[in-house]
Amino acid sequence: MKRQKRDMTSRAFDRGYQAGLDGRSLDDCPHSVGEFRHNWVAGWREGRTDQWDGLTGVSGVHKLRAL
């Protein structure tokens, strides 16, 4: 658990993925510049793609990691 909290880049990706899967806007990114923003946006794009492909709910549960 402590290790997950220390890895902020992975956490930014996961939170971006969840935001994209929820259909939230790219403007909702909490990071303004840097590596964290890059990872959040990459996760957001993947989440949006999965949402468009219909991988929401039970059909996409295999792609989610515990936050």
mmCIF file as Biopython writes it, N, C-alpha, C and O atoms, coordinates in Angstrom:
data_model
#
loop_
_atom_site.group_PDB
_atom_site.id
_atom_site.type_symbol
_atom_site.label_atom_id
_atom_site.label_alt_id
_atom_site.label_comp_id
_atom_site.label_asym_id
_atom_site.label_entity_id
_atom_site.label_seq_id
_atom_site.pdbx_PDB_ins_code
_atom_site.Cartn_x
_atom_site.Cartn_y
_atom_site.Cartn_z
_atom_site.occupancy
_atom_site.B_iso_or_equiv
_atom_site.auth_seq_id
_atom_site.auth_asym_id
_atom_site.pdbx_PDB_model_num
ATOM 1   N N  . MET A ? 1  ? 0.818   -1.191 0.000   1.0 0.0 1  A 1 
ATOM 2   C CA . MET A ? 1  ? 0.000   0.000  0.000   1.0 0.0 1  A 1 
ATOM 3   C C  . MET A ? 1  ? 0.866   1.260  0.000   1.0 0.0 1  A 1 
ATOM 4   O O  . MET A ? 1  ? 0.605   2.196  -0.756  1.0 0.0 1  A 1 
ATOM 5   N N  . LYS A ? 2  ? 1.885   1.282  0.839   1.0 0.0 2  A 1 
ATOM 6   C CA . LYS A ? 2  ? 2.731   2.467  0.893   1.0 0.0 2  A 1 
ATOM 7   C C  . LYS A ? 2  ? 3.467   2.676  -0.418  1.0 0.0 2  A 1 
ATOM 8   O O  . LYS A ? 2  ? 3.700   3.811  -0.834  1.0 0.0 2  A 1 
ATOM 9   N N  . ARG A ? 3  ? 3.830   1.588  -1.062  1.0 0.0 3  A 1 
ATOM 10  C CA . ARG A ? 3  ? 4.544   1.697  -2.334  1.0 0.0 3  A 1 
ATOM 11  C C  . ARG A ? 3  ? 3.673   2.368  -3.393  1.0 0.0 3  A 1 
ATOM 12  O O  . ARG A ? 3  ? 4.157   3.187  -4.174  1.0 0.0 3  A 1 
ATOM 13  N N  . GLN A ? 4  ? 2.402   2.023  -3.417  1.0 0.0 4  A 1 
ATOM 14  C CA . GLN A ? 4  ? 1.486   2.616  -4.385  1.0 0.0 4  A 1 
ATOM 15  C C  . GLN A ? 4  ? 1.375   4.125  -4.177  1.0 0.0 4  A 1 
ATOM 16  O O  . GLN A ? 4  ? 1.323   4.881  -5.147  1.0 0.0 4  A 1 
ATOM 17  N N  . LYS A ? 5  ? 1.340   4.558  -2.951  1.0 0.0 5  A 1 
ATOM 18  C CA . LYS A ? 5  ? 1.225   5.981  -2.678  1.0 0.0 5  A 1 
ATOM 19  C C  . LYS A ? 5  ? 2.463   6.747  -3.126  1.0 0.0 5  A 1 
ATOM 20  O O  . LYS A ? 5  ? 2.369   7.918  -3.497  1.0 0.0 5  A 1 
ATOM 21  N N  . ARG A ? 6  ? 3.610   6.102  -3.095  1.0 0.0 6  A 1 
ATOM 22  C CA . ARG A ? 6  ? 4.836   6.775  -3.498  1.0 0.0 6  A 1 
ATOM 23  C C  . ARG A ? 6  ? 4.948   6.922  -5.009  1.0 0.0 6  A 1 
ATOM 24  O O  . ARG A ? 6  ? 5.589   7.858  -5.488  1.0 0.0 6  A 1 
ATOM 25  N N  . ASP A ? 7  ? 4.340   6.023  -5.763  1.0 0.0 7  A 1 
ATOM 26  C CA . ASP A ? 7  ? 4.462   6.054  -7.219  1.0 0.0 7  A 1 
ATOM 27  C C  . ASP A ? 7  ? 3.389   6.978  -7.798  1.0 0.0 7  A 1 
ATOM 28  O O  . ASP A ? 7  ? 2.333   6.527  -8.242  1.0 0.0 7  A 1 
ATOM 29  N N  . MET A ? 8  ? 3.679   8.255  -7.784  1.0 0.0 8  A 1 
ATOM 30  C CA . MET A ? 8  ? 2.698   9.255  -8.201  1.0 0.0 8  A 1 
ATOM 31  C C  . MET A ? 8  ? 2.428   9.231  -9.708  1.0 0.0 8  A 1 
ATOM 32  O O  . MET A ? 8  ? 1.332   9.597  -10.133 1.0 0.0 8  A 1 
ATOM 33  N N  . THR A ? 9  ? 3.391   8.811  -10.518 1.0 0.0 9  A 1 
ATOM 34  C CA . THR A ? 9  ? 3.162   8.778  -11.968 1.0 0.0 9  A 1 
ATOM 35  C C  . THR A ? 9  ? 2.136   7.711  -12.323 1.0 0.0 9  A 1 
ATOM 36  O O  . THR A ? 9  ? 1.250   7.947  -13.144 1.0 0.0 9  A 1 
ATOM 37  N N  . SER A ? 10 ? 2.254   6.547  -11.710 1.0 0.0 10 A 1 
ATOM 38  C CA . SER A ? 10 ? 1.286   5.483  -11.954 1.0 0.0 10 A 1 
ATOM 39  C C  . SER A ? 10 ? -0.089  5.887  -11.439 1.0 0.0 10 A 1 
ATOM 40  O O  . SER A ? 10 ? -1.110  5.590  -12.059 1.0 0.0 10 A 1 
ATOM 41  N N  . ARG A ? 11 ? -0.101  6.557  -10.316 1.0 0.0 11 A 1 
ATOM 42  C CA . ARG A ? 11 ? -1.359  7.018  -9.741  1.0 0.0 11 A 1 
ATOM 43  C C  . ARG A ? 11 ? -2.035  8.059  -10.636 1.0 0.0 11 A 1 
ATOM 44  O O  . ARG A ? 11 ? -3.258  8.063  -10.781 1.0 0.0 11 A 1 
ATOM 45  N N  . ALA A ? 12 ? -1.234  8.938  -11.232 1.0 0.0 12 A 1 
ATOM 46  C CA . ALA A ? 12 ? -1.790  9.941  -12.142 1.0 0.0 12 A 1 
ATOM 47  C C  . ALA A ? 12 ? -2.413  9.259  -13.358 1.0 0.0 12 A 1 
ATOM 48  O O  . ALA A ? 12 ? -3.487  9.654  -13.812 1.0 0.0 12 A 1 
ATOM 49  N N  . PHE A ? 13 ? -1.739  8.235  -13.886 1.0 0.0 13 A 1 
ATOM 50  C CA . PHE A ? 13 ? -2.287  7.489  -15.026 1.0 0.0 13 A 1 
ATOM 51  C C  . PHE A ? 13 ? -3.608  6.832  -14.650 1.0 0.0 13 A 1 
ATOM 52  O O  . PHE A ? 13 ? -4.586  6.927  -15.391 1.0 0.0 13 A 1 
ATOM 53  N N  . ASP A ? 14 ? -3.637  6.167  -13.502 1.0 0.0 14 A 1 
ATOM 54  C CA . ASP A ? 14 ? -4.853  5.473  -13.066 1.0 0.0 14 A 1 
ATOM 55  C C  . ASP A ? 14 ? -6.022  6.431  -12.875 1.0 0.0 14 A 1 
ATOM 56  O O  . ASP A ? 14 ? -7.154  6.129  -13.253 1.0 0.0 14 A 1 
ATOM 57  N N  . ARG A ? 15 ? -5.741  7.572  -12.292 1.0 0.0 15 A 1 
ATOM 58  C CA . ARG A ? 15 ? -6.820  8.553  -12.072 1.0 0.0 15 A 1 
ATOM 59  C C  . ARG A ? 15 ? -7.281  9.180  -13.384 1.0 0.0 15 A 1 
ATOM 60  O O  . ARG A ? 15 ? -8.463  9.482  -13.549 1.0 0.0 15 A 1 
ATOM 61  N N  . GLY A ? 16 ? -6.355  9.373  -14.308 1.0 0.0 16 A 1 
ATOM 62  C CA . GLY A ? 16 ? -6.732  9.858  -15.628 1.0 0.0 16 A 1 
ATOM 63  C C  . GLY A ? 16 ? -7.562  8.844  -16.385 1.0 0.0 16 A 1 
ATOM 64  O O  . GLY A ? 16 ? -8.516  9.199  -17.077 1.0 0.0 16 A 1 
ATOM 65  N N  . TYR A ? 17 ? -7.194  7.576  -16.252 1.0 0.0 17 A 1 
ATOM 66  C CA . TYR A ? 17 ? -7.956  6.499  -16.895 1.0 0.0 17 A 1 
ATOM 67  C C  . TYR A ? 17 ? -9.385  6.485  -16.370 1.0 0.0 17 A 1 
ATOM 68  O O  . TYR A ? 17 ? -10.340 6.383  -17.140 1.0 0.0 17 A 1 
ATOM 69  N N  . GLN A ? 18 ? -9.520  6.588  -15.056 1.0 0.0 18 A 1 
ATOM 70  C CA . GLN A ? 18 ? -10.852 6.576  -14.463 1.0 0.0 18 A 1 
ATOM 71  C C  . GLN A ? 18 ? -11.667 7.792  -14.907 1.0 0.0 18 A 1 
ATOM 72  O O  . GLN A ? 18 ? -12.872 7.686  -15.137 1.0 0.0 18 A 1 
ATOM 73  N N  . ALA A ? 19 ? -11.009 8.940  -15.025 1.0 0.0 19 A 1 
ATOM 74  C CA . ALA A ? 19 ? -11.712 10.145 -15.487 1.0 0.0 19 A 1 
ATOM 75  C C  . ALA A ? 19 ? -12.180 9.976  -16.928 1.0 0.0 19 A 1 
ATOM 76  O O  . ALA A ? 19 ? -13.296 10.367 -17.273 1.0 0.0 19 A 1 
ATOM 77  N N  . GLY A ? 20 ? -11.336 9.398  -17.760 1.0 0.0 20 A 1 
ATOM 78  C CA . GLY A ? 20 ? -11.728 9.157  -19.149 1.0 0.0 20 A 1 
ATOM 79  C C  . GLY A ? 20 ? -12.846 8.151  -19.256 1.0 0.0 20 A 1 
ATOM 80  O O  . GLY A ? 20 ? -13.749 8.306  -20.078 1.0 0.0 20 A 1 
ATOM 81  N N  . LEU A ? 21 ? -12.795 7.125  -18.438 1.0 0.0 21 A 1 
ATOM 82  C CA . LEU A ? 21 ? -13.832 6.099  -18.440 1.0 0.0 21 A 1 
ATOM 83  C C  . LEU A ? 21 ? -15.163 6.668  -17.969 1.0 0.0 21 A 1 
ATOM 84  O O  . LEU A ? 21 ? -16.226 6.245  -18.422 1.0 0.0 21 A 1 
ATOM 85  N N  . ASP A ? 22 ? -15.094 7.639  -17.051 1.0 0.0 22 A 1 
ATOM 86  C CA . ASP A ? 22 ? -16.307 8.290  -16.553 1.0 0.0 22 A 1 
ATOM 87  C C  . ASP A ? 22 ? -16.852 9.325  -17.527 1.0 0.0 22 A 1 
ATOM 88  O O  . ASP A ? 22 ? -17.949 9.847  -17.326 1.0 0.0 22 A 1 
ATOM 89  N N  . GLY A ? 23 ? -16.090 9.629  -18.590 1.0 0.0 23 A 1 
ATOM 90  C CA . GLY A ? 23 ? -16.547 10.590 -19.582 1.0 0.0 23 A 1 
ATOM 91  C C  . GLY A ? 23 ? -16.254 12.031 -19.222 1.0 0.0 23 A 1 
ATOM 92  O O  . GLY A ? 23 ? -16.841 12.945 -19.800 1.0 0.0 23 A 1 
ATOM 93  N N  . ARG A ? 24 ? -15.350 12.249 -18.271 1.0 0.0 24 A 1 
ATOM 94  C CA . ARG A ? 24 ? -15.025 13.616 -17.879 1.0 0.0 24 A 1 
ATOM 95  C C  . ARG A ? 24 ? -14.148 14.279 -18.934 1.0 0.0 24 A 1 
ATOM 96  O O  . ARG A ? 24 ? -13.545 13.604 -19.770 1.0 0.0 24 A 1 
ATOM 97  N N  . SER A ? 25 ? -14.085 15.581 -18.887 1.0 0.0 25 A 1 
ATOM 98  C CA . SER A ? 25 ? -13.362 16.379 -19.867 1.0 0.0 25 A 1 
ATOM 99  C C  . SER A ? 25 ? -11.857 16.342 -19.613 1.0 0.0 25 A 1 
ATOM 100 O O  . SER A ? 25 ? -11.409 16.129 -18.487 1.0 0.0 25 A 1 
ATOM 101 N N  . LEU A ? 26 ? -11.090 16.551 -20.676 1.0 0.0 26 A 1 
ATOM 102 C CA . LEU A ? 26 ? -9.639  16.648 -20.573 1.0 0.0 26 A 1 
ATOM 103 C C  . LEU A ? 26 ? -9.239  17.853 -19.733 1.0 0.0 26 A 1 
ATOM 104 O O  . LEU A ? 26 ? -8.169  17.858 -19.125 1.0 0.0 26 A 1 
ATOM 105 N N  . ASP A ? 27 ? -10.078 18.860 -19.696 1.0 0.0 27 A 1 
ATOM 106 C CA . ASP A ? 27 ? -9.808  20.062 -18.906 1.0 0.0 27 A 1 
ATOM 107 C C  . ASP A ? 27 ? -9.864  19.805 -17.400 1.0 0.0 27 A 1 
ATOM 108 O O  . ASP A ? 27 ? -9.472  20.671 -16.618 1.0 0.0 27 A 1 
ATOM 109 N N  . ASP A ? 28 ? -10.339 18.642 -16.985 1.0 0.0 28 A 1 
ATOM 110 C CA . ASP A ? 28 ? -10.420 18.303 -15.565 1.0 0.0 28 A 1 
ATOM 111 C C  . ASP A ? 28 ? -9.091  17.821 -14.993 1.0 0.0 28 A 1 
ATOM 112 O O  . ASP A ? 28 ? -9.022  17.450 -13.821 1.0 0.0 28 A 1 
ATOM 113 N N  . CYS A ? 29 ? -8.046  17.823 -15.795 1.0 0.0 29 A 1 
ATOM 114 C CA . CYS A ? 29 ? -6.738  17.363 -15.335 1.0 0.0 29 A 1 
ATOM 115 C C  . CYS A ? 29 ? -6.248  18.254 -14.186 1.0 0.0 29 A 1 
ATOM 116 O O  . CYS A ? 29 ? -6.187  19.474 -14.334 1.0 0.0 29 A 1 
ATOM 117 N N  . PRO A ? 30 ? -5.900  17.649 -13.044 1.0 0.0 30 A 1 
ATOM 118 C CA . PRO A ? 30 ? -5.468  18.455 -11.902 1.0 0.0 30 A 1 
ATOM 119 C C  . PRO A ? 30 ? -4.020  18.948 -11.999 1.0 0.0 30 A 1 
ATOM 120 O O  . PRO A ? 30 ? -3.597  19.776 -11.191 1.0 0.0 30 A 1 
ATOM 121 N N  . HIS A ? 31 ? -3.266  18.456 -12.966 1.0 0.0 31 A 1 
ATOM 122 C CA . HIS A ? 31 ? -1.855  18.825 -13.118 1.0 0.0 31 A 1 
ATOM 123 C C  . HIS A ? 31 ? -1.705  19.818 -14.262 1.0 0.0 31 A 1 
ATOM 124 O O  . HIS A ? 31 ? -2.343  19.671 -15.305 1.0 0.0 31 A 1 
ATOM 125 N N  . SER A ? 32 ? -0.872  20.816 -14.070 1.0 0.0 32 A 1 
ATOM 126 C CA . SER A ? 32 ? -0.733  21.846 -15.102 1.0 0.0 32 A 1 
ATOM 127 C C  . SER A ? 32 ? 0.382   21.531 -16.100 1.0 0.0 32 A 1 
ATOM 128 O O  . SER A ? 32 ? 0.199   21.743 -17.299 1.0 0.0 32 A 1 
ATOM 129 N N  . VAL A ? 33 ? 1.507   21.041 -15.651 1.0 0.0 33 A 1 
ATOM 130 C CA . VAL A ? 33 ? 2.621   20.712 -16.547 1.0 0.0 33 A 1 
ATOM 131 C C  . VAL A ? 33 ? 3.381   19.517 -15.988 1.0 0.0 33 A 1 
ATOM 132 O O  . VAL A ? 33 ? 3.181   19.110 -14.843 1.0 0.0 33 A 1 
ATOM 133 N N  . GLY A ? 34 ? 4.255   18.966 -16.822 1.0 0.0 34 A 1 
ATOM 134 C CA . GLY A ? 34 ? 5.171   17.952 -16.348 1.0 0.0 34 A 1 
ATOM 135 C C  . GLY A ? 34 ? 4.740   16.528 -16.596 1.0 0.0 34 A 1 
ATOM 136 O O  . GLY A ? 34 ? 3.787   16.244 -17.322 1.0 0.0 34 A 1 
ATOM 137 N N  . GLU A ? 35 ? 5.487   15.641 -15.957 1.0 0.0 35 A 1 
ATOM 138 C CA . GLU A ? 35 ? 5.309   14.208 -16.147 1.0 0.0 35 A 1 
ATOM 139 C C  . GLU A ? 35 ? 3.953   13.721 -15.634 1.0 0.0 35 A 1 
ATOM 140 O O  . GLU A ? 35 ? 3.348   12.823 -16.219 1.0 0.0 35 A 1 
ATOM 141 N N  . PHE A ? 36 ? 3.486   14.314 -14.547 1.0 0.0 36 A 1 
ATOM 142 C CA . PHE A ? 36 ? 2.199   13.887 -14.005 1.0 0.0 36 A 1 
ATOM 143 C C  . PHE A ? 36 ? 1.067   14.207 -14.981 1.0 0.0 36 A 1 
ATOM 144 O O  . PHE A ? 36 ? 0.164   13.393 -15.174 1.0 0.0 36 A 1 
ATOM 145 N N  . ARG A ? 37 ? 1.115   15.381 -15.591 1.0 0.0 37 A 1 
ATOM 146 C CA . ARG A ? 37 ? 0.094   15.734 -16.587 1.0 0.0 37 A 1 
ATOM 147 C C  . ARG A ? 37 ? 0.153   14.794 -17.780 1.0 0.0 37 A 1 
ATOM 148 O O  . ARG A ? 37 ? -0.878  14.351 -18.286 1.0 0.0 37 A 1 
ATOM 149 N N  . HIS A ? 38 ? 1.368   14.494 -18.224 1.0 0.0 38 A 1 
ATOM 150 C CA . HIS A ? 38 ? 1.543   13.582 -19.362 1.0 0.0 38 A 1 
ATOM 151 C C  . HIS A ? 38 ? 0.912   12.215 -19.054 1.0 0.0 38 A 1 
ATOM 152 O O  . HIS A ? 38 ? 0.196   11.661 -19.887 1.0 0.0 38 A 1 
ATOM 153 N N  . ASN A ? 39 ? 1.174   11.682 -17.875 1.0 0.0 39 A 1 
ATOM 154 C CA . ASN A ? 39 ? 0.621   10.376 -17.504 1.0 0.0 39 A 1 
ATOM 155 C C  . ASN A ? 39 ? -0.884  10.431 -17.306 1.0 0.0 39 A 1 
ATOM 156 O O  . ASN A ? 39 ? -1.593  9.495  -17.674 1.0 0.0 39 A 1 
ATOM 157 N N  . TRP A ? 40 ? -1.383  11.528 -16.722 1.0 0.0 40 A 1 
ATOM 158 C CA . TRP A ? 40 ? -2.824  11.655 -16.530 1.0 0.0 40 A 1 
ATOM 159 C C  . TRP A ? 40 ? -3.535  11.690 -17.882 1.0 0.0 40 A 1 
ATOM 160 O O  . TRP A ? 40 ? -4.556  11.029 -18.070 1.0 0.0 40 A 1 
ATOM 161 N N  . VAL A ? 41 ? -2.988  12.470 -18.825 1.0 0.0 41 A 1 
ATOM 162 C CA . VAL A ? 41 ? -3.605  12.586 -20.150 1.0 0.0 41 A 1 
ATOM 163 C C  . VAL A ? 41 ? -3.524  11.260 -20.898 1.0 0.0 41 A 1 
ATOM 164 O O  . VAL A ? 41 ? -4.468  10.895 -21.599 1.0 0.0 41 A 1 
ATOM 165 N N  . ALA A ? 42 ? -2.413  10.530 -20.763 1.0 0.0 42 A 1 
ATOM 166 C CA . ALA A ? 42 ? -2.299  9.213  -21.413 1.0 0.0 42 A 1 
ATOM 167 C C  . ALA A ? 42 ? -3.349  8.260  -20.857 1.0 0.0 42 A 1 
ATOM 168 O O  . ALA A ? 42 ? -3.971  7.515  -21.614 1.0 0.0 42 A 1 
ATOM 169 N N  . GLY A ? 43 ? -3.553  8.276  -19.545 1.0 0.0 43 A 1 
ATOM 170 C CA . GLY A ? 43 ? -4.596  7.452  -18.938 1.0 0.0 43 A 1 
ATOM 171 C C  . GLY A ? 43 ? -5.979  7.881  -19.366 1.0 0.0 43 A 1 
ATOM 172 O O  . GLY A ? 43 ? -6.849  7.047  -19.613 1.0 0.0 43 A 1 
ATOM 173 N N  . TRP A ? 44 ? -6.182  9.186  -19.455 1.0 0.0 44 A 1 
ATOM 174 C CA . TRP A ? 44 ? -7.482  9.717  -19.890 1.0 0.0 44 A 1 
ATOM 175 C C  . TRP A ? 44 ? -7.803  9.252  -21.307 1.0 0.0 44 A 1 
ATOM 176 O O  . TRP A ? 44 ? -8.927  8.838  -21.591 1.0 0.0 44 A 1 
ATOM 177 N N  . ARG A ? 45 ? -6.814  9.321  -22.194 1.0 0.0 45 A 1 
ATOM 178 C CA . ARG A ? 45 ? -7.042  8.881  -23.586 1.0 0.0 45 A 1 
ATOM 179 C C  . ARG A ? 45 ? -7.394  7.405  -23.647 1.0 0.0 45 A 1 
ATOM 180 O O  . ARG A ? 45 ? -8.301  7.009  -24.380 1.0 0.0 45 A 1 
ATOM 181 N N  . GLU A ? 46 ? -6.685  6.593  -22.883 1.0 0.0 46 A 1 
ATOM 182 C CA . GLU A ? 46 ? -6.987  5.165  -22.868 1.0 0.0 46 A 1 
ATOM 183 C C  . GLU A ? 46 ? -8.364  4.896  -22.283 1.0 0.0 46 A 1 
ATOM 184 O O  . GLU A ? 46 ? -9.092  4.029  -22.767 1.0 0.0 46 A 1 
ATOM 185 N N  . GLY A ? 47 ? -8.720  5.638  -21.243 1.0 0.0 47 A 1 
ATOM 186 C CA . GLY A ? 47 ? -10.049 5.494  -20.643 1.0 0.0 47 A 1 
ATOM 187 C C  . GLY A ? 47 ? -11.160 5.897  -21.598 1.0 0.0 47 A 1 
ATOM 188 O O  . GLY A ? 47 ? -12.192 5.229  -21.664 1.0 0.0 47 A 1 
ATOM 189 N N  . ARG A ? 48 ? -10.959 6.990  -22.344 1.0 0.0 48 A 1 
ATOM 190 C CA . ARG A ? 48 ? -11.955 7.419  -23.325 1.0 0.0 48 A 1 
ATOM 191 C C  . ARG A ? 48 ? -12.102 6.377  -24.430 1.0 0.0 48 A 1 
ATOM 192 O O  . ARG A ? 48 ? -13.215 6.080  -24.863 1.0 0.0 48 A 1 
ATOM 193 N N  . THR A ? 49 ? -10.985 5.825  -24.883 1.0 0.0 49 A 1 
ATOM 194 C CA . THR A ? 49 ? -11.029 4.789  -25.920 1.0 0.0 49 A 1 
ATOM 195 C C  . THR A ? 49 ? -11.809 3.581  -25.422 1.0 0.0 49 A 1 
ATOM 196 O O  . THR A ? 49 ? -12.635 3.029  -26.149 1.0 0.0 49 A 1 
ATOM 197 N N  . ASP A ? 50 ? -11.552 3.170  -24.189 1.0 0.0 50 A 1 
ATOM 198 C CA . ASP A ? 50 ? -12.278 2.035  -23.626 1.0 0.0 50 A 1 
ATOM 199 C C  . ASP A ? 50 ? -13.757 2.347  -23.455 1.0 0.0 50 A 1 
ATOM 200 O O  . ASP A ? 50 ? -14.603 1.471  -23.635 1.0 0.0 50 A 1 
ATOM 201 N N  . GLN A ? 51 ? -14.072 3.592  -23.107 1.0 0.0 51 A 1 
ATOM 202 C CA . GLN A ? 51 ? -15.480 3.970  -22.980 1.0 0.0 51 A 1 
ATOM 203 C C  . GLN A ? 51 ? -16.167 3.891  -24.344 1.0 0.0 51 A 1 
ATOM 204 O O  . GLN A ? 51 ? -17.282 3.381  -24.453 1.0 0.0 51 A 1 
ATOM 205 N N  . TRP A ? 52 ? -15.506 4.392  -25.375 1.0 0.0 52 A 1 
ATOM 206 C CA . TRP A ? 52 ? -16.086 4.352  -26.720 1.0 0.0 52 A 1 
ATOM 207 C C  . TRP A ? 52 ? -16.228 2.923  -27.231 1.0 0.0 52 A 1 
ATOM 208 O O  . TRP A ? 52 ? -17.137 2.625  -28.006 1.0 0.0 52 A 1 
ATOM 209 N N  . ASP A ? 53 ? -15.327 2.037  -26.795 1.0 0.0 53 A 1 
ATOM 210 C CA . ASP A ? 53 ? -15.395 0.633  -27.208 1.0 0.0 53 A 1 
ATOM 211 C C  . ASP A ? 53 ? -16.390 -0.168 -26.382 1.0 0.0 53 A 1 
ATOM 212 O O  . ASP A ? 53 ? -16.608 -1.350 -26.645 1.0 0.0 53 A 1 
ATOM 213 N N  . GLY A ? 54 ? -16.993 0.466  -25.389 1.0 0.0 54 A 1 
ATOM 214 C CA . GLY A ? 54 ? -18.013 -0.193 -24.587 1.0 0.0 54 A 1 
ATOM 215 C C  . GLY A ? 54 ? -17.466 -0.985 -23.423 1.0 0.0 54 A 1 
ATOM 216 O O  . GLY A ? 54 ? -18.158 -1.862 -22.905 1.0 0.0 54 A 1 
ATOM 217 N N  . LEU A ? 55 ? -16.249 -0.709 -22.992 1.0 0.0 55 A 1 
ATOM 218 C CA . LEU A ? 55 ? -15.656 -1.449 -21.882 1.0 0.0 55 A 1 
ATOM 219 C C  . LEU A ? 55 ? -15.930 -0.761 -20.547 1.0 0.0 55 A 1 
ATOM 220 O O  . LEU A ? 55 ? -15.014 -0.528 -19.758 1.0 0.0 55 A 1 
ATOM 221 N N  . THR A ? 56 ? -17.174 -0.446 -20.307 1.0 0.0 56 A 1 
ATOM 222 C CA . THR A ? 56 ? -17.563 0.151  -19.029 1.0 0.0 56 A 1 
ATOM 223 C C  . THR A ? 56 ? -18.328 -0.893 -18.232 1.0 0.0 56 A 1 
ATOM 224 O O  . THR A ? 56 ? -18.860 -1.848 -18.796 1.0 0.0 56 A 1 
ATOM 225 N N  . GLY A ? 57 ? -18.379 -0.714 -16.960 1.0 0.0 57 A 1 
ATOM 226 C CA . GLY A ? 57 ? -19.111 -1.651 -16.102 1.0 0.0 57 A 1 
ATOM 227 C C  . GLY A ? 57 ? -18.410 -2.994 -16.011 1.0 0.0 57 A 1 
ATOM 228 O O  . GLY A ? 57 ? -17.185 -3.051 -15.904 1.0 0.0 57 A 1 
ATOM 229 N N  . VAL A ? 58 ? -19.168 -4.062 -16.052 1.0 0.0 58 A 1 
ATOM 230 C CA . VAL A ? 58 ? -18.637 -5.406 -15.876 1.0 0.0 58 A 1 
ATOM 231 C C  . VAL A ? 58 ? -17.745 -5.822 -17.043 1.0 0.0 58 A 1 
ATOM 232 O O  . VAL A ? 58 ? -16.794 -6.578 -16.844 1.0 0.0 58 A 1 
ATOM 233 N N  . SER A ? 59 ? -18.027 -5.352 -18.241 1.0 0.0 59 A 1 
ATOM 234 C CA . SER A ? 59 ? -17.236 -5.768 -19.397 1.0 0.0 59 A 1 
ATOM 235 C C  . SER A ? 59 ? -15.814 -5.215 -19.384 1.0 0.0 59 A 1 
ATOM 236 O O  . SER A ? 59 ? -14.941 -5.757 -20.062 1.0 0.0 59 A 1 
ATOM 237 N N  . GLY A ? 60 ? -15.568 -4.159 -18.634 1.0 0.0 60 A 1 
ATOM 238 C CA . GLY A ? 60 ? -14.229 -3.579 -18.591 1.0 0.0 60 A 1 
ATOM 239 C C  . GLY A ? 60 ? -13.544 -3.697 -17.247 1.0 0.0 60 A 1 
ATOM 240 O O  . GLY A ? 60 ? -12.514 -3.063 -17.017 1.0 0.0 60 A 1 
ATOM 241 N N  . VAL A ? 61 ? -14.099 -4.494 -16.360 1.0 0.0 61 A 1 
ATOM 242 C CA . VAL A ? 61 ? -13.548 -4.586 -15.006 1.0 0.0 61 A 1 
ATOM 243 C C  . VAL A ? 61 ? -12.145 -5.194 -15.014 1.0 0.0 61 A 1 
ATOM 244 O O  . VAL A ? 61 ? -11.371 -4.936 -14.092 1.0 0.0 61 A 1 
ATOM 245 N N  . HIS A ? 62 ? -11.801 -5.970 -15.995 1.0 0.0 62 A 1 
ATOM 246 C CA . HIS A ? 62 ? -10.473 -6.594 -16.046 1.0 0.0 62 A 1 
ATOM 247 C C  . HIS A ? 62 ? -9.373  -5.570 -16.323 1.0 0.0 62 A 1 
ATOM 248 O O  . HIS A ? 62 ? -8.201  -5.843 -16.062 1.0 0.0 62 A 1 
ATOM 249 N N  . LYS A ? 63 ? -9.731  -4.401 -16.844 1.0 0.0 63 A 1 
ATOM 250 C CA . LYS A ? 63 ? -8.737  -3.372 -17.138 1.0 0.0 63 A 1 
ATOM 251 C C  . LYS A ? 63 ? -8.476  -2.451 -15.957 1.0 0.0 63 A 1 
ATOM 252 O O  . LYS A ? 63 ? -7.466  -1.747 -15.948 1.0 0.0 63 A 1 
ATOM 253 N N  . LEU A ? 64 ? -9.348  -2.433 -14.971 1.0 0.0 64 A 1 
ATOM 254 C CA . LEU A ? 64 ? -9.186  -1.526 -13.836 1.0 0.0 64 A 1 
ATOM 255 C C  . LEU A ? 64 ? -8.187  -2.087 -12.836 1.0 0.0 64 A 1 
ATOM 256 O O  . LEU A ? 64 ? -8.145  -3.289 -12.576 1.0 0.0 64 A 1 
ATOM 257 N N  . ARG A ? 65 ? -7.387  -1.188 -12.283 1.0 0.0 65 A 1 
ATOM 258 C CA . ARG A ? 65 ? -6.497  -1.540 -11.182 1.0 0.0 65 A 1 
ATOM 259 C C  . ARG A ? 65 ? -7.039  -0.863 -9.937  1.0 0.0 65 A 1 
ATOM 260 O O  . ARG A ? 65 ? -7.728  0.154  -10.023 1.0 0.0 65 A 1 
ATOM 261 N N  . ALA A ? 66 ? -6.732  -1.422 -8.799  1.0 0.0 66 A 1 
ATOM 262 C CA . ALA A ? 66 ? -7.193  -0.820 -7.539  1.0 0.0 66 A 1 
ATOM 263 C C  . ALA A ? 66 ? -6.519  0.512  -7.344  1.0 0.0 66 A 1 
ATOM 264 O O  . ALA A ? 66 ? -5.295  0.606  -7.423  1.0 0.0 66 A 1 
ATOM 265 N N  . LEU A ? 67 ? -7.307  1.558  -7.087  1.0 0.0 67 A 1 
ATOM 266 C CA . LEU A ? 67 ? -6.739  2.893  -6.886  1.0 0.0 67 A 1 
ATOM 267 C C  . LEU A ? 67 ? -6.239  3.071  -5.514  1.0 0.0 67 A 1 
ATOM 268 O O  . LEU A ? 67 ? -5.728  4.140  -5.177  1.0 0.0 67 A 1 
#
